[in-house]
Amino acid sequence: MKNLHITMSEDLVSRLDRVSDLAHSSRTALVREAVLVYLIAKERELIAQEMFRYASEMAPYSKDFVSWTGPEVDRLLESEAW
């Protein structure tokens, strides 16, 4: 693992301390988990945007392409172990 130094407002640190105490976890573990959850959500969002963009570009070539790919994209994203 690598060390990372970040600066946070006093309010954010207080909230972090409160939640880490309630969760019986360290600040570091809580921040690590929060970053992981955020990155998974962001990566999923970006992949979905790219897939929908591609589907929209392909729409003129296939009348049913976008209507089929929308639900399929959702299914693929839901089935992926993020």
PyMOL commands that set and color helices and strands:
alter all, ss='L'
color gray80, all
select helices_A, chain A and resi 10-22+27-61+65-79
alter helices_A, ss='H'
color red, helices_A
deselect
rebuild
show_as cartoon
